[in-house]
Amino acid sequence: MPHSTYLPEKMGHATVSPTGAFEAGSYQEFTVTYTAGYFGIDDTGSIKLVHRFASDMGRPQFTDPKAPNYTTVEASNGAILHIEYDMKRNIRPWDKTLYIKVVRGFLRVDDQIIIRFGDRREGSPGIRIQTFCEDTFEFRVLVDAIATYNYVELPEQPIISIIPGPPANYKAIMPTQQRVGQKFKLRLKGEDRWGNPSNQCDSTFVLKASAPVDGLPDTVSFRSGEFSAIVDGLSVGAPGDLTINLVDADGNSVCTSNPMRVTAEADLLPYWGDLHGQSEETIGTNSARDFYNFARDKAFLDVCVHQGNDFQITTAFWEHLNELSAEFTKDDEFIVFPGWEWSGNTGLGGDRNVLHMNEGRQIHRSSHALVDDLSDVDTDSNCAADLFEDLKGEDCTVFAHIGGRYADIKIAHDDRLERAVEVHSAWGTFEWLITDAFEQGYRVGIVSNSDGHKGRPGASHPGSTKFGAYGGLTCNLSPEFTRAGIMEALKKRHHYGTTGNRVVLDTRAVFDNPAELFSDDPNLGDATSKMADEAMMGDILKSGDDEVTFKIDIHASAPIERIDIRNGLETEEIFRPYAEADLGRRIRVLWEGSEYRGRGRETVWDGSAELDGNSFERLDPINRYNIDKRFEQTGDNRLDWAALTTGGFGGFDAWLGGADAGTLKIDTDLIKEEIAIKDIGYDEMIFANGGIDRRIRIFRLPDENPHRALTLERRMKLAGDRDNALYVRITQEDGHFIWSSPIYIFR
């Protein structure tokens, strides 16, 4: 227990009204009443009402009674109270704190403090409750009755339930590759406006496939009370690419599935995972069991790993996580690894993620900061170098992560263990981490995961907090759907990462003369090799050729805006699937980047765009996940927005009344520009403002872009003095990224 355990039964009690279930993200009014116990509360004593770090409930405000989140606090006996709200005024994970101090007077037994969250008596719409679901959302109360600043948690806490709203959109998910005749499932769900799977779907849709599908019914029905609809026993009899549309009664397509490629043969098949997330036992929401149930049954993942902050994982919880990983792992259905996030201070190496092949392994914590039992403190690995030393000989894999802390792979790295870097999570997009790896000569793959705290692994909507992005996914190209197969894919870097979308991606290097393909990094000294004419993402080869053919095959989940073709630190080409002659009246305005590498990386882009001599005919936001943020058109020539980035990007597309007329004025605190519309063309205009790629980019697009599937071949010159790390980043028009793991070729 992190707080005092002195006589909690004499510290009073608290209730909340109303009780029951409330829609995520809705506006409500709650009255929390604390009734003092035997000790009362002495002069300068206080209570704290706390919520979890993960909660994105509206921030209480005390000054505007007509505005959202207006909160009032009063004492029943007239005592004068001092009120503050602080995002971090209590022990994690219960960070967010309403602090109420008795500054004149005191409370006796049965005196009350009444807190009205979203007080509607003077016109406030209420407080916006958190945007994600939780069966036991607590208004947790702690009491300092004797004015010692040593708090006691009440033995029973006020609780409500937060449930999903009605469906705002639908998703259809299939595997991204199958063999001809192989059975598969089409899994469908509706999500509310905040990304929660909804059990309020009650509709029938027509299913329209782009190619013949054996066993596909004409329609599918959702039943109220259920979170998904699953069509099983499907197969495809011929090679090709497939998508399935969900069509409503009016003939409108409500969603298109991810693409699926059907091949006659395949040595490796793709399995989608979120390898990084947390539950309420550490800093997340809902239990670890709920975590895996969501991943399997609501996000439709193939692979998932719980990665709690190690300094908060007790021995009992570590044993429980091992029990869960063994229970949930079922070959050919769902794979879980026992794992943990090594959460060292930045100066000691920063965050790493450890995935063990087997249960029962020792956890090497970065510290025991929130673990009171110090009986195993001698097993700690306080710095990243110690971690790698302590993991020697373990059947495990490690990847570098950027969260609150960032991984400093320049001060500690182990080629045998650290096989990948995580370039995207709910914290943002961090391509500088793969740049760090290239600068150091490391041979690592690229993964993307969520580090989600809201109990939604694999479908990690950021909600309304400062998490700047939708959580990512990693596609593992595995020889079999088993723990051993997925581990092999991770160790061989046979995987690619996305910002949460599922796509078909294949990258290949084809050699003019056979190259030496290694079974593992030859720098490790124990790799075997064979001669090969081609290689896939993640492979390491030695070649005598001066050039190689680099093949890219992508079927995306939305139109492709561009493909960055890269060799290590160099971008060799930016390919766009349309020509300058295809450009129309659509312009794209993007803001992106971050302040710096650490916790305070958020960059605020609140601002406006105004046209002079032209008009906005249509406006579509890009990566606007926080619908609380303003995106509002005024008249036909002005747009106002509120937005932030944490390494990724946001923005909007604008279809103009005139293709070339007038000027566009951009006004943000960081960048102010006035641009002639006729000057906005194929090549992007970049307006930079320091930080890490902190800038606004503006360019022109076709009015409609049909290109979702592309195959490219490029001749790539091979440098002789370094690794040639051939990889791509694909940008979809809807704001999603895809990264292939590099193919490493040395001369």
C-alpha positions in Angstrom: 0.0 0.0 0.0 1.6 3.3 -1.0 -0.5 5.3 1.5 -1.0 5.1 5.3 -3.1 2.2 6.5 -4.0 3.8 9.8 -7.6 3.1 10.8 -9.3 3.6 7.4 -12.6 2.6 8.9 -12.5 5.9 11.0 -11.7 8.2 8.0 -15.2 8.5 6.7 -16.9 7.4 3.6 -17.8 8.8 0.1 -20.7 8.3 -2.3 -21.4 9.3 -5.9 -24.7 10.3 -7.4 -26.1 9.3 -9.8 -24.7 5.8 -10.1 -25.0 3.3 -13.0 -23.7 3.2 -16.6 -22.9 6.3 -18.7 -21.9 6.7 -22.3 -18.2 7.2 -22.9 -17.4 10.8 -23.8 -20.8 12.1 -22.9 -21.5 15.1 -20.6 -22.8 14.3 -17.2 -23.2 15.8 -13.7 -21.9 13.8 -10.7 -22.1 14.8 -7.0 -19.4 13.1 -4.9 -20.2 13.5 -1.2 -17.4 12.9 1.4 -18.8 12.4 4.9 -16.1 12.8 7.6 -15.4 9.9 10.0 -14.5 9.8 13.7 -11.5 12.1 13.3 -13.2 14.7 11.1 -10.6 16.8 9.3 -8.4 19.1 11.2 -7.6 22.7 10.3 -5.2 22.5 7.2 -6.1 18.9 6.7 -7.3 17.8 3.3 -8.8 15.2 1.0 -7.7 14.3 -2.5 -10.1 13.0 -5.1 -8.0 11.2 -7.7 -8.4 9.6 -11.1 -6.0 7.4 -13.1 -3.3 8.8 -15.4 -5.0 7.1 -18.3 -8.3 8.8 -17.8 -9.2 11.6 -20.2 -12.2 12.9 -18.3 -12.6 16.7 -18.9 -10.3 18.8 -16.7 -12.3 20.4 -13.9 -12.5 24.1 -14.0 -13.8 26.5 -11.3 -14.3 29.9 -12.9 -16.9 29.7 -15.7 -20.3 28.2 -14.5 -21.7 28.1 -18.0 -18.7 26.2 -19.6 -18.0 22.5 -19.8 -16.4 20.8 -16.8 -17.4 23.4 -14.3 -16.8 22.0 -10.8 -17.8 23.3 -7.4 -16.8 22.3 -3.9 -18.3 23.2 -0.6 -18.3 22.2 3.1 -21.6 21.5 4.8 -20.5 23.4 7.9 -19.3 26.5 6.1 -15.6 25.7 6.5 -13.4 27.6 4.0 -11.8 25.3 1.4 -8.9 25.8 -0.9 -9.2 23.9 -4.2 -6.6 23.0 -6.8 -6.5 20.6 -9.7 -3.2 19.1 -10.7 -2.4 16.4 -13.3 0.3 14.8 -11.1 -0.3 15.4 -7.4 -0.6 11.8 -6.3 1.2 8.5 -6.6 0.9 6.9 -10.1 -1.2 5.5 -11.6 -3.7 7.7 -9.6 -2.0 10.9 -10.8 -4.8 13.3 -11.6 -5.9 15.0 -8.4 -8.6 17.4 -7.2 -6.9 18.7 -4.0 -9.3 20.1 -1.3 -7.7 21.7 1.8 -9.6 23.0 4.8 -7.9 26.4 5.3 -10.3 28.0 7.8 -12.3 25.9 10.2 -12.4 22.1 10.5 -14.8 19.2 10.0 -16.3 17.0 12.7 -17.7 13.5 12.3 -20.6 13.5 9.8 -19.7 16.9 8.3 -19.5 16.8 4.6 -17.6 18.0 1.6 -19.8 18.1 -1.5 -18.1 18.0 -4.9 -20.2 18.6 -8.0 -18.4 17.6 -11.2 -20.1 19.3 -14.2 -22.3 21.4 -11.9 -25.3 22.3 -14.2 -27.0 24.7 -11.8 -25.8 27.8 -13.7 -25.8 26.5 -17.3 -22.8 24.2 -17.7 -23.5 21.2 -20.0 -21.7 19.0 -17.4 -18.3 17.3 -17.3 -17.2 15.2 -20.3 -16.5 11.8 -18.9 -13.6 9.7 -20.2 -13.9 8.6 -23.8 -13.2 4.9 -23.2 -15.0 2.1 -21.4 -14.4 0.9 -17.8 -16.6 -1.2 -15.7 -15.3 0.3 -12.4 -14.4 4.0 -12.9 -13.5 5.2 -9.5 -13.8 8.6 -7.9 -11.0 7.6 -5.5 -10.9 9.6 -2.2 -7.9 9.9 0.1 -8.1 11.6 3.5 -5.5 13.5 5.5 -7.7 13.8 8.6 -4.9 14.8 11.1 -3.2 17.4 8.8 0.1 15.4 8.5 -0.1 15.1 4.7 -0.1 11.3 5.2 -3.2 10.1 3.3 -5.4 7.1 4.0 -7.5 5.6 1.2 -11.1 5.0 2.0 -11.9 1.3 2.2 -14.8 1.7 -0.3 -14.7 4.0 -3.2 -17.5 5.6 -5.3 -17.8 3.8 -8.7 -19.6 4.2 -12.0 -19.5 2.2 -15.2 -18.6 3.7 -18.6 -20.0 2.0 -21.6 -19.8 2.5 -25.4 -22.2 4.7 -27.4 -24.0 3.8 -30.6 -21.9 2.9 -33.7 -20.5 5.9 -35.7 -18.5 3.8 -38.1 -17.8 0.1 -39.0 -14.7 -1.9 -39.6 -14.2 -5.2 -41.5 -11.1 -7.2 -40.9 -9.6 -10.2 -42.7 -6.2 -11.8 -42.8 -3.8 -9.9 -45.1 -2.6 -13.0 -46.9 -4.0 -16.5 -47.4 -3.2 -19.5 -49.5 -5.7 -20.6 -52.2 -8.4 -22.6 -50.5 -7.3 -21.8 -47.0 -10.2 -21.1 -44.6 -10.5 -17.6 -43.1 -12.9 -15.4 -41.1 -14.4 -12.0 -41.9 -14.7 -10.1 -38.6 -16.9 -7.0 -38.4 -17.6 -4.5 -35.7 -19.1 -1.1 -35.1 -17.2 1.6 -33.1 -18.7 4.6 -31.4 -17.4 8.1 -32.1 -14.5 7.6 -29.7 -13.3 4.3 -31.1 -15.0 2.0 -28.6 -16.4 -1.3 -30.0 -20.2 -0.8 -29.7 -22.7 -3.4 -28.6 -25.5 -1.2 -29.8 -25.3 -2.3 -33.5 -28.6 -3.6 -34.8 -28.4 -3.5 -38.6 -28.2 -5.8 -41.6 -25.7 -5.1 -44.4 -25.0 -6.4 -47.8 -21.6 -8.0 -48.4 -19.9 -7.2 -51.7 -16.6 -8.8 -52.5 -14.1 -7.6 -55.2 -13.5 -11.3 -56.2 -15.4 -14.5 -55.7 -15.4 -15.8 -52.1 -16.6 -19.3 -51.4 -19.1 -19.3 -48.5 -19.7 -15.6 -48.4 -23.3 -14.8 -47.5 -25.3 -12.1 -49.3 -25.8 -10.2 -46.0 -24.6 -10.0 -42.4 -26.6 -8.9 -39.4 -25.4 -7.3 -36.2 -27.4 -8.2 -33.1 -27.9 -5.6 -30.3 -25.9 -6.6 -27.2 -23.0 -8.2 -29.2 -19.7 -6.5 -30.0 -19.0 -8.2 -33.3 -20.3 -10.2 -36.2 -18.1 -13.0 -37.6 -18.5 -14.8 -40.9 -16.5 -18.1 -40.8 -15.5 -20.8 -43.2 -14.7 -18.5 -46.1 -12.1 -19.3 -48.8 -10.9 -18.0 -52.2 -10.2 -20.4 -55.1 -7.8 -18.3 -57.2 -4.8 -16.0 -56.6 -5.4 -12.3 -56.4 -6.2 -9.4 -54.1 -9.6 -9.2 -52.3 -11.6 -6.6 -50.4 -15.1 -6.8 -49.1 -17.5 -3.9 -48.8 -20.2 -3.5 -46.2 -23.2 -1.8 -47.9 -26.2 -0.4 -46.2 -29.9 -0.5 -47.2 -29.5 2.7 -49.3 -26.7 1.2 -51.3 -23.9 3.2 -49.6 -20.6 1.6 -48.7 -20.2 2.0 -44.9 -16.7 0.5 -44.9 -14.2 -1.5 -46.9 -12.2 -4.3 -45.4 -8.5 -4.3 -45.3 -7.0 -5.9 -48.5 -6.2 -9.6 -48.5 -3.8 -11.2 -50.9 -4.4 -14.8 -52.0 -1.5 -16.8 -53.3 -1.0 -20.3 -54.6 1.9 -20.9 -52.2 3.4 -18.9 -49.3 6.4 -19.8 -47.0 5.5 -17.0 -44.6 2.1 -15.6 -43.7 1.3 -12.3 -41.9 0.1 -12.2 -38.3 -0.9 -8.9 -36.8 0.1 -7.9 -33.3 0.2 -5.1 -30.8 3.2 -6.0 -28.8 3.0 -3.3 -26.2 0.2 -2.1 -23.9 -0.7 -1.8 -20.2 -3.6 -2.6 -17.8 -4.9 -1.2 -14.5 -2.4 -3.2 -12.5 0.2 -0.8 -13.8 -0.8 2.5 -15.4 -3.5 1.4 -17.8 -7.2 0.7 -17.6 -9.2 -2.5 -17.0 -7.5 -5.7 -15.9 -4.8 -7.7 -17.7 -7.4 -10.4 -18.4 -9.6 -7.8 -20.0 -6.6 -6.6 -22.0 -6.1 -9.9 -23.7 -9.8 -10.5 -24.2 -10.1 -7.2 -25.9 -7.1 -7.9 -28.1 -8.4 -11.2 -29.3 -12.2 -10.6 -29.4 -12.6 -6.9 -30.2 -9.4 -5.8 -32.0 -9.1 -9.2 -33.8 -5.4 -9.4 -33.2 -3.3 -12.5 -33.8 -0.5 -11.6 -31.3 -0.5 -9.4 -28.2 1.9 -8.7 -25.3 1.2 -7.0 -22.0 4.1 -4.6 -21.3 3.6 -3.0 -17.9 6.1 -0.6 -16.4 8.5 -2.9 -14.5 8.8 -0.7 -11.4 5.1 -1.3 -10.8 5.0 -5.0 -11.5 4.9 -6.9 -8.2 6.1 -10.5 -8.0 2.5 -11.6 -7.7 1.5 -9.7 -10.8 4.4 -11.0 -12.8 3.3 -14.5 -11.9 -0.2 -13.6 -12.9 1.0 -12.3 -16.3 2.8 -15.5 -16.9 -0.3 -17.5 -16.1 -2.3 -15.4 -18.5 0.2 -15.7 -21.3 0.1 -19.5 -21.0 -3.7 -19.5 -20.8 -4.4 -17.3 -23.8 -1.8 -18.8 -26.1 -3.4 -21.2 -28.5 -1.5 -22.2 -31.7 -3.3 -21.1 -34.9 -5.6 -18.9 -32.9 -3.9 -16.3 -30.7 -0.3 -15.9 -29.4 0.8 -14.2 -26.2 4.4 -13.7 -25.0 5.2 -13.1 -21.3 6.8 -9.7 -21.3 7.5 -6.4 -19.5 8.6 -2.9 -20.2 12.1 -2.1 -18.8 11.4 1.5 -17.7 14.8 2.9 -16.9 15.4 6.6 -16.5 16.4 8.3 -19.7 20.0 8.9 -18.6 20.3 5.2 -17.9 19.1 4.1 -21.3 15.4 4.8 -21.5 12.6 2.4 -22.3 13.0 -1.1 -23.7 10.5 -3.9 -24.2 11.3 -7.5 -23.4 9.4 -10.5 -24.9 10.2 -13.9 -23.4 9.8 -17.1 -25.4 8.7 -19.0 -22.3 7.0 -18.4 -18.9 8.8 -18.5 -15.6 11.7 -16.2 -16.5 13.2 -13.7 -14.1 12.0 -10.1 -14.5 14.9 -7.6 -14.2 13.3 -4.4 -13.2 14.8 -1.0 -13.8 13.9 -0.2 -10.2 11.5 -1.1 -7.3 10.1 2.4 -7.3 6.5 1.3 -6.8 7.2 -2.3 -5.6 7.4 -2.4 -1.8 8.7 -6.0 -1.6 12.5 -5.6 -1.8 13.3 -9.3 -1.3 14.4 -9.6 -5.0 16.0 -6.1 -5.4 19.3 -7.8 -6.3 17.8 -9.0 -9.6 17.2 -5.4 -10.8 19.0 -4.1 -13.9 19.2 -0.4 -13.1 20.7 0.7 -16.5 20.2 -0.6 -20.0 23.7 -2.1 -20.2 23.0 -4.1 -17.1 19.7 -5.3 -18.6 21.5 -6.6 -21.7 24.1 -8.3 -19.6 21.4 -9.9 -17.4 19.4 -11.2 -20.4 22.4 -12.9 -22.0 21.5 -16.5 -22.8 17.8 -15.8 -22.5 15.4 -16.9 -25.3 13.9 -13.5 -25.7 13.9 -10.4 -27.9 14.0 -6.7 -27.1 12.9 -3.6 -28.9 13.6 0.1 -28.1 10.6 2.2 -27.2 9.8 5.9 -26.8 7.1 6.8 -24.2 7.5 9.2 -21.3 11.1 8.2 -21.4 12.9 7.6 -24.7 15.3 4.8 -25.5 18.9 6.1 -25.9 20.2 3.3 -28.1 23.5 5.2 -28.5 24.5 4.6 -24.9 23.4 1.0 -24.8 22.5 -1.7 -27.4 23.0 -5.4 -27.8 22.8 -6.8 -31.4 21.9 -10.3 -30.1 18.9 -9.1 -28.1 17.7 -5.7 -29.4 16.4 -6.7 -32.8 14.0 -3.8 -33.5 13.1 -0.2 -32.8 9.5 1.1 -32.3 9.0 4.1 -34.5 5.4 4.6 -33.7 3.0 4.2 -30.7 0.2 6.1 -29.2 2.8 8.5 -27.9 3.6 9.6 -31.5 5.8 8.9 -34.4 9.6 8.8 -33.9 11.5 8.1 -37.0 14.6 9.6 -35.5 15.0 6.3 -33.6 15.7 4.3 -36.7 18.1 7.2 -37.7 19.9 6.7 -34.5 20.3 3.0 -35.3 21.6 3.7 -38.8 24.1 6.2 -37.5 25.5 3.6 -35.1 25.6 0.9 -37.7 22.9 -1.3 -36.0 20.9 -3.8 -38.0 17.4 -3.6 -36.6 13.9 -4.0 -37.8 11.0 -1.6 -37.5 7.9 -2.3 -35.2 4.9 -0.2 -34.4 2.7 -0.8 -31.4 0.4 1.2 -29.1 1.7 1.3 -25.5 -2.0 1.9 -25.0 -3.3 2.8 -21.5 -7.0 2.8 -22.3 -7.6 -1.0 -22.4 -7.9 -1.2 -26.2 -4.8 -3.1 -27.5 -4.9 -3.4 -31.3 -7.5 -0.7 -31.6 -5.9 2.0 -29.5 -7.8 5.2 -30.2 -5.9 8.1 -28.4 -9.1 9.7 -27.0 -8.9 13.1 -25.6 -5.6 13.1 -23.8 -2.2 14.3 -25.0 -1.5 10.9 -26.6 -0.9 12.3 -30.1 -1.7 9.3 -32.3 -3.6 6.1 -32.9 -1.7 3.1 -31.7 0.3 1.1 -34.2 0.4 -2.5 -35.3 3.2 -4.8 -36.2 2.8 -7.4 -39.0 4.9 -10.5 -38.4 5.8 -12.6 -41.4 6.0 -16.0 -39.8 6.5 -19.6 -41.0 3.8 -20.8 -38.6 1.1 -19.3 -36.3 2.8 -20.4 -33.1 4.9 -18.6 -30.4 8.1 -20.1 -32.0 7.0 -18.9 -35.4 6.3 -15.3 -34.3 9.5 -15.2 -32.3 11.5 -16.3 -35.4 9.9 -13.4 -37.4 10.8 -10.9 -34.7 14.4 -12.1 -34.4 14.9 -12.2 -38.2 13.3 -8.7 -38.6 10.7 -10.2 -40.9 8.0 -7.7 -40.0 6.7 -4.3 -40.9 5.0 -1.6 -38.8 1.9 0.6 -39.4 0.2 3.4 -37.6 -2.8 1.1 -36.9 -3.9 0.1 -40.4 -3.6 -3.3 -42.0 -2.1 -3.5 -45.5 -0.3 -5.9 -47.8 3.4 -5.1 -48.1 6.3 -6.9 -49.7 9.7 -5.5 -50.3 12.4 -7.5 -52.1 16.0 -7.1 -53.2 16.8 -9.0 -56.4 20.5 -9.5 -57.2 22.3 -9.6 -60.6 24.6 -12.3 -59.2 23.9 -14.6 -56.2 24.5 -12.9 -52.8 25.4 -14.4 -49.5 22.3 -14.6 -47.3 23.0 -15.0 -43.6 20.9 -16.9 -41.1 21.7 -14.1 -38.6 23.8 -11.0 -38.3 27.3 -12.2 -39.2 28.7 -9.6 -36.8 27.6 -11.9 -34.1 30.0 -14.5 -35.3 27.8 -17.6 -35.4 25.7 -17.1 -38.5 25.5 -19.7 -41.3 24.9 -18.6 -44.9 23.7 -19.7 -48.3 23.6 -18.1 -51.8 20.4 -16.4 -52.8 19.1 -14.5 -55.8 16.7 -12.3 -53.7 16.0 -11.2 -50.2 13.0 -10.0 -48.1 12.7 -7.3 -45.5 14.9 -7.9 -42.5 17.4 -10.1 -44.3 21.2 -9.4 -44.1 23.3 -10.2 -47.2 26.8 -9.7 -48.6 26.9 -8.9 -52.3 29.5 -8.1 -54.9 27.1 -6.2 -57.1 27.3 -2.5 -57.6 23.5 -2.2 -57.9 20.5 -4.2 -56.9 16.8 -4.2 -58.0 14.5 -3.1 -55.2 10.9 -4.3 -55.5 8.0 -2.7 -53.7 4.6 -4.3 -53.7 1.9 -2.5 -51.7 -1.9 -2.8 -51.4 -2.9 -0.1 -49.0 -6.1 0.4 -47.0 -6.6 3.9 -48.5 -5.2 5.9 -51.5 -1.5 6.2 -51.5 -0.1 9.8 -51.2 3.6 9.0 -51.5 6.3 6.4 -51.1 9.6 7.4 -49.6 12.3 5.0 -51.0 15.3 5.0 -48.6 18.8 3.7 -48.3 19.6 4.1 -44.6 19.9 7.8 -43.9 19.3 8.9 -47.5 15.9 9.3 -49.2 16.7 8.1 -52.8 13.2 9.0 -54.2 9.8 10.3 -53.3 7.4 8.5 -55.5 3.8 9.8 -56.0 1.3 7.6 -57.9 0.0 10.6 -59.9 1.5 13.1 -62.3 1.5 16.9 -62.1 -1.1 16.9 -64.9 -3.5 15.1 -62.5 -3.5 17.8 -59.9 -6.8 19.5 -59.3 -8.5 21.9 -56.8 -7.4 20.0 -53.7 -4.7 21.3 -51.5 -3.2 19.6 -48.4 -2.1 21.5 -45.3 -0.2 19.5 -42.8 1.4 20.3 -39.4 3.9 17.9 -37.9 6.8 17.3 -35.6 7.7 17.6 -32.0 9.3 20.0 -29.5 12.1 17.6 -28.6 12.7 13.9 -27.6 11.5 14.0 -24.0 8.2 14.1 -22.2 7.3 17.7 -23.2 7.4 16.9 -26.9 3.9 18.1 -27.6 3.7 20.9 -30.2 0.5 23.0 -30.2 -0.7 24.0 -33.7 -3.9 25.9 -32.8 -4.6 28.3 -35.7 -6.6 29.3 -38.7 -6.5 29.3 -42.5 -8.2 32.1 -44.4 -8.7 32.5 -48.2 -8.8 35.8 -50.0 -10.2 35.7 -53.5 -11.2 32.0 -53.2 -13.5 29.7 -51.2 -13.5 26.4 -49.4 -16.0 24.1 -51.1 -15.1 21.1 -48.9 -12.8 20.4 -45.9 -11.7 17.1 -44.5 -9.5 16.8 -41.4 -6.6 14.4 -41.3 -5.7 12.5 -38.1 -8.2 14.4 -36.1 -8.8 11.8 -33.4 -9.7 14.1 -30.6 -13.1 15.3 -31.6 -13.1 17.7 -28.7 -10.6 19.8 -30.6 -12.0 22.5 -32.7 -12.3 22.1 -36.5 -14.8 24.7 -37.6 -15.4 26.4 -40.9 -16.7 30.0 -40.7 -18.4 31.3 -43.9 -16.9 30.0 -47.1 -13.3 31.2 -46.6 -12.1 30.6 -43.1 -11.1 27.5 -41.0 -10.2 27.5 -37.3 -8.7 24.5 -35.6 -7.1 23.3 -32.4 -4.5 20.6 -32.7 -1.2 19.2 -31.4 1.4 16.8 -32.7 3.9 14.5 -30.8 6.0 13.5 -33.8 3.3 12.5 -36.3 1.2 14.8 -38.3 -2.3 16.3 -38.7 -3.9 18.7 -41.0 -6.7 19.0 -43.6 -7.5 18.7 -47.3 -9.3 21.6 -48.9 -11.2 21.5 -52.2 -11.2 25.1 -53.5 -13.8 27.0 -55.4 -11.1 28.1 -57.9 -8.0 26.1 -58.7 -5.5 29.0 -58.8 -7.3 32.1 -57.6 -6.4 34.2 -54.5 -4.2 33.7 -51.5 -4.1 31.4 -48.5 -3.2 32.8 -45.1 -1.9 30.4 -42.4 -1.9 31.7 -38.8 -0.4 29.7 -35.9 1.8 30.7 -33.0 4.7 28.9 -34.6 4.2 29.7 -38.3 2.5 32.6 -40.1 2.5 32.6 -43.9 0.6 34.1 -46.8 0.8 32.0 -50.0 -0.5 32.5 -53.5 -2.8 29.6 -54.4 -1.3 29.4 -57.9 2.1 28.7 -56.3 0.8 25.6 -54.5 1.8 22.6 -56.7 3.2 19.1 -57.0 6.3 19.8 -54.9 5.5 20.6 -51.2 6.2 23.9 -49.7 7.9 23.5 -46.3 7.8 26.1 -43.5 10.0 24.9 -40.6 10.2 26.0 -37.0 12.9 24.1 -35.2 12.3 21.2 -32.9 12.3 17.8 -34.5 10.8 18.2 -38.0 8.4 20.8 -36.6 6.9 22.4 -39.6 3.9 23.0 -41.9 3.8 21.4 -45.4 1.5 22.5 -48.2 1.1 20.9 -51.6 -1.5 20.0 -54.2 -3.3 16.7 -54.9 -5.6 15.3 -57.5 -9.3 15.9 -56.7 -9.6 12.1 -56.4 -6.8 9.6 -56.1 -7.7 6.0 -57.0 -4.2 4.5 -56.3 -4.4 1.9 -53.5 -2.2 -0.8 -55.0 1.2 -0.3 -56.6 4.2 -2.3 -57.7 7.5 -0.5 -58.2 11.0 -1.6 -59.2 14.0 0.7 -58.7 17.7 0.1 -59.4 19.6 1.1 -56.2 23.3 1.8 -56.1 25.1 0.1 -53.3 27.6 2.0 -51.2 30.8 0.0 -50.6 31.8 1.5 -47.2 28.6 0.9 -45.1 25.4 -1.1 -44.9 22.8 -0.4 -47.5 19.6 -0.4 -45.5 16.8 -0.5 -48.2 13.3 0.2 -46.9 10.2 2.3 -47.6 7.8 4.5 -45.8 4.4 4.6 -47.4 2.0 7.5 -46.6 -1.7 7.0 -47.1 -4.0 9.9 -47.9 -6.0 9.1 -44.7 -2.9 9.9 -42.5 -1.6 6.4 -41.9 2.1 5.4 -42.3 3.6 2.0 -43.2 7.3 1.2 -42.7 9.1 -1.9 -44.0 11.9 -3.3 -42.0 15.2 -2.7 -43.9 17.0 -5.2 -46.1 20.7 -4.9 -45.0 23.2 -5.3 -47.8 26.9 -4.9 -47.5 29.6 -5.2 -50.2 
